[in-house]
Amino acid sequence: MGKYERLGEFLKSQRAREVPMTFAEIERIIGSKLPPNSPQYPAWWSNNPTNNVMTKVWLAAGFRTEQVDTKARKVVFRRVEPSSAEPPPARAKKLGRHPLFGALKGLAHIPPGVDLTEPADPDWGKVYE
């Protein structure tokens, strides 16, 4: 088991949705120092899986980083909701739908009394008469 996998095992064992940690606590768990300079850059803590080996470990454990504070040397790992842990294409394939099906659900709001079949401009078609 690589040193970063220890962090993954630790995160998987947690019951809480949020696991706040200091960089020192992470170093104690992995049994070594974090790479020099890397943790001081917020981008190092981003949830991009191509970022670094440790990122893949916390993502695989079902967590994302939030509230990264490089000055105070702390980060919050937040559990990814189980429904979104499965990549959308796999979920869509299972349902036989396009991966973007439902992506905008709940984002459009139609006020009461608005008739979507009525032209926005009642004079719109009169230019052709």
C-alpha positions as CSV (number, residue, x, y, z in Angstrom):
1,M,0.0,0.0,0.0
2,G,1.4,3.4,-1.0
3,K,1.6,6.2,1.5
4,Y,-1.3,8.1,0.1
5,E,-3.6,5.1,0.2
6,R,-3.4,5.4,4.0
7,L,-5.3,8.7,3.6
8,G,-7.9,7.0,1.5
9,E,-8.4,4.2,4.1
10,F,-8.7,6.8,6.8
11,L,-11.3,8.8,4.9
12,K,-13.3,5.6,4.0
13,S,-13.4,4.8,7.8
14,Q,-15.0,8.2,8.7
15,R,-18.7,8.4,9.3
16,A,-19.0,12.2,9.0
17,R,-20.0,13.9,5.8
18,E,-17.2,16.5,6.4
19,V,-13.7,15.6,7.7
20,P,-11.7,18.8,8.5
21,M,-8.0,18.1,8.7
22,T,-4.7,20.0,9.1
23,F,-1.9,19.4,6.7
24,A,0.1,18.0,9.8
25,E,-2.7,15.5,10.5
26,I,-2.5,14.3,6.8
27,E,1.2,14.0,7.1
28,R,0.8,11.9,10.3
29,I,-1.6,9.5,8.5
30,I,0.5,9.1,5.4
31,G,3.6,8.7,7.5
32,S,5.7,11.4,5.6
33,K,5.8,15.0,4.7
34,L,3.6,16.4,1.9
35,P,5.7,17.3,-1.2
36,P,7.7,20.5,-0.6
37,N,5.9,23.7,-1.7
38,S,3.0,21.8,-3.4
39,P,0.4,22.1,-0.6
40,Q,0.9,25.9,-0.4
41,Y,-0.8,26.2,-3.8
42,P,-4.7,25.9,-3.7
43,A,-4.6,24.2,-7.2
44,W,-2.7,21.2,-5.6
45,W,-5.8,20.6,-3.5
46,S,-8.2,20.9,-6.5
47,N,-10.4,17.8,-7.3
48,N,-8.9,17.3,-10.7
49,P,-8.0,13.6,-11.0
50,T,-5.0,14.4,-13.2
51,N,-3.6,16.7,-10.5
52,N,-1.6,14.4,-8.3
53,V,-1.6,10.9,-6.9
54,M,-3.1,12.0,-3.6
55,T,-6.1,13.6,-5.4
56,K,-7.0,10.3,-7.0
57,V,-6.9,8.7,-3.5
58,W,-9.4,11.1,-1.9
59,L,-11.6,11.0,-5.0
60,A,-11.6,7.1,-5.0
61,A,-12.4,7.2,-1.2
62,G,-15.6,9.2,-2.2
63,F,-14.5,12.6,-1.0
64,R,-13.8,16.1,-2.5
65,T,-11.8,18.9,-1.0
66,E,-13.4,22.1,0.1
67,Q,-12.5,25.1,2.2
68,V,-8.7,24.8,1.4
69,D,-6.8,27.3,3.5
70,T,-3.1,27.1,2.5
71,K,-2.1,29.8,5.0
72,A,-3.7,28.0,8.0
73,R,-2.6,24.7,6.4
74,K,-6.0,23.0,6.7
75,V,-8.6,21.5,4.4
76,V,-12.1,20.0,4.6
77,F,-12.8,16.7,2.9
78,R,-16.5,16.4,2.0
79,R,-18.2,13.1,1.2
80,V,-19.6,12.9,-2.3
81,E,-23.2,12.0,-2.3
82,P,-23.6,8.3,-3.4
83,S,-25.8,9.2,-6.3
84,S,-23.2,11.4,-7.8
85,A,-20.3,9.1,-7.0
86,E,-21.1,7.0,-10.1
87,P,-20.0,9.0,-13.2
88,P,-23.0,10.4,-15.1
89,P,-22.2,8.4,-18.4
90,A,-22.4,5.1,-16.5
91,R,-25.7,6.1,-14.8
92,A,-27.1,7.3,-18.1
93,K,-26.0,4.1,-19.9
94,K,-27.8,2.1,-17.2
95,L,-31.0,4.1,-17.8
96,G,-30.5,4.2,-21.6
97,R,-30.4,8.0,-21.7
98,H,-28.0,10.7,-22.9
99,P,-25.5,11.6,-20.1
100,L,-26.8,15.2,-20.0
101,F,-30.4,14.2,-19.7
102,G,-31.8,16.1,-16.8
103,A,-28.7,18.3,-16.3
104,L,-30.8,21.5,-16.3
105,K,-33.7,20.1,-14.2
106,G,-34.9,22.6,-11.7
107,L,-33.0,25.6,-13.2
108,A,-35.9,27.1,-15.2
109,H,-38.7,28.8,-13.3
110,I,-42.0,29.8,-15.1
111,P,-44.0,32.3,-13.1
112,P,-47.7,31.5,-12.6
113,G,-49.9,33.0,-15.3
114,V,-47.3,32.9,-18.0
115,D,-48.6,31.2,-21.2
116,L,-45.6,29.6,-23.1
117,T,-47.7,29.2,-26.2
118,E,-48.4,32.9,-26.5
119,P,-45.9,34.9,-28.6
120,A,-43.7,37.2,-26.5
121,D,-44.4,40.0,-28.9
122,P,-48.0,40.0,-30.1
123,D,-47.0,42.0,-33.2
124,W,-44.2,39.7,-34.1
125,G,-45.8,38.0,-37.2
126,K,-47.4,41.2,-38.6
127,V,-44.4,42.2,-40.7
128,Y,-45.3,39.4,-43.2
129,E,-49.0,40.4,-43.6
